[in-house]
């Protein structure tokens, strides 16, 4: 709701997409709403539920392949907020672009990546390995 209020220019195209879809039935229509999906994903990217995700407690000494050593009783986390606002992962990463994940082609608007699909750059739902 916050992003809709802060960016009212997205209301008309989102409303048009919903009206053209004939209504939303989450079991089958959500794949046909690329603008809404992109808007939700961009909202989640800039406003994650937590800034750190996937906390893991180190139970025994561990050394990563790059030589980084982590002693037991420490916590390792994924820096979700930092990763999802990193300019190496997203152009103009700190700015809200509601349709960042949708593209217009000859067959109409389509999703570049779905909100529900995890990736290494978008760890909103956890890691790719956990999700699949």
Secondary structure, DSSP 8 states (H G I E B T S, - for coil): -HHHHHTTHHHHHHHHHHHHHTS--TTTTGGG-HHHHHHHHHHHHHS-S-SSEEEEE--S-EE-TTS-EE-TT-EEEE-HHHHHT-TTTSTTTTS--TTTTEEEETTEEEESS-TTS--SS-GGGS-HHHH-
